[in-house]
Amino acid sequence: MLEQWIVTNDWSQEQWLVASIIGFVAVAVVVIIFRLYTIFKMSSKKRERPNLRVGRRLRRHR
């Protein structure tokens, strides 16, 4: 049975389609896991907050 899956010479179109879909899903899962890992890594890293203080306000001269 394993030999049937290894030798791809006599695969039908349906078998190629299923293999392509499984390959696409596997790649998509790996990419999603990698993206989630990088997001969690970024969120756990402590970083300085930017200084968002408003500058000096313009004063009106009377």
N, C-alpha and C positions, 0 to 999 in steps of 0.2 A: 504494500500500500504506500509506503514511503517512496518507493521508486516511481510510482505514478505521479507523485507531487513534484519530484525532483526533475524528471524528464518532461520538458515542456513542449516537445515536438508535436505531440498529438493532442494538445489542449484545444477545446472548442472555444468559440467566442464568448460563451457565458462564463467559462472558467477564467478566461483572461479578464473579463469585466469584473468578476468577483475579486480576483487577485489585485486588480488595479484599485478598486474601491477600498479593500483592506489596507493596501499600501498607503493610499491617501489618508485614510483615517488614522493610521499609525503615525504618519508624519505630522498630521494636525495635532494629535494628542501630545506628541513630544514638544512641538512648538508652544502649545498652550501651557504645558507644565513649565517650560523654560521661562515663558513670560510671567507666569504667576510667581515663580521663584525670584525673578529679578524685582518684581513689584514688592514682594515681602521683604527682600533684602534691602531695598531702598527705604521702605517704611520703618524698618527697625533701626536704621542708621540715624544717629543723632547728628543734627546739623544746626548751624546757627540760623536764627531767623533774620530776615532782612530788616533794616531800620526803615520803617515806613512812616516816620514822623513827618508831619507837615512842616515845611520850611517856615521861615519867618513870614508872618502875615504882613501884607502891605498896610501901613497905617495912613489914614487920610489926614492930611495937614489942614488945620482949620484956619 
